[in-house]
Amino acid sequence: MKLKVRVVHYRPDCWYADIDDAEDRQPDDPFWYADCRTQAEAISLACTQLAALESAGTIPCRLSEAHAQVA
């Protein structure tokens, strides 16, 4: 599975980062996301999470799937 990191500046004081499947054209249900104050923080958190996903060696759950398992 190829994953991608997306970092977006969406407010003057907020950056959004997510991890999703590189082939997924709809960014509405990522595997992980975070709101950050700076671009550097967003990139750092996303890279750390991406490394954790890679070291786990399993296919990650989408956020909607994780919430469904809890309910």
Buried (B, 14 or more C-beta within 10 A) or exposed (E): EEBBBBBEEEEEEEBBBBBBBEEBEEEEBBBBBBEBEEEEBBBEBBEEBBEEBEEEEEEBEBBEEEEEEEE
